[in-house]
């Protein structure tokens, strides 16, 4: 095969589609023999974002991917009549596997866009029945007067993932369109773990229930002991969707699994009395100030309710007296004026004193990676000197 001749050499492909990889493809034979693959054989190695360290290659088997697609097609009720508007990047599991595999498994169709372009999305929506997106897709749609209830009255389903969808965006979208966005929770190593129901209450600020076949528990981060319902802890999952391990990193793989093969996601969450899972933030984003734990998602939810706030991020930075100080970074809605006193005053009666930001910064926009996730590491570096001197 071409791959065996190439060995481990590095090939290139640029943005215009040219490079040594294309040259190899053009020189390859146009006939080949099928090779039988088993359920546990590797289908892909996807790399994590690596925002806090070395990026890791997650090894996903054919059954990891197929089992998840089968579940999602049934859970989200995809059929051959569905047309999915696909504007997601395909270097990430959301666009590469969740979107495409669901439609392939259902025998449906894709309107495949190279990237999200607001005008093109508005033009194509009348031809679609479903859409998957990251939260920024939906905030940009809401920013357009052309995005009306009539435009999407025919749509069956809007799904959001890859980054937290604010409760305010969820409510505004529902009020504008009559559609409740379905938020779900997944990651590179597992594909999808939970989802709000297709039929039933899609609760803002939650990611719904564990998917059929997926076991999910909230555990003490240090001991792995399962916690009581309502307690905040680390989210751990187990199921046919969970990856095989990290490529050539056996020690790291061993660190991320419990003895009973539950995968430690690194996300902090809780399960409410009705069984809905809520994400309160990554474990690395937990703020410990004066001995108290502050979960950013709770503070961000309160800030997002303030009039004129488009989005927010809450971080912890070094503080000489408290260990860490709570810092809020907010971006205003178009035309709105925000300042520190307005934000702090609005939170005075909403949050316990230790949860209230000791510093507030207003930026035109928050830094995001290519999947729309707010880069809190960038903000922590930018404002690390807030409490010095």
Secondary structure, DSSP 8 states (H G I E B T S, - for coil): -HHHHHTT------TTS-SHHHHHHHHS-S--------TTSEEEEEE---TTSS--EEEEEHHHHHHHHHHHHHHTT--TT-EEEE-S-TTSHIIIIIIHHHHHHHT-EEEE-SS--HHHHHHHGGG-SEEEE-HHHHHHHHT-TT--TTTTTT--EEEE-SS---HHHHHHHHHHHS---EEEEEETTTEEEEE--SSS---TT---EE-TT-EEEEE-TTT--B--TT--EEEEEESTTS--EETT-HHHHHHTB-TT--EEEEEEEEE-TTS-EEEEEEGGG-EEETTEEE-HHHHHHHHHTSTTEEEEEEEEEEETTTEEEEEEEEEE-TT----HHHHHHHHTTTS-GGGS-SEEEEESS--B-TTS-B-HHHHHHHTTTTT--
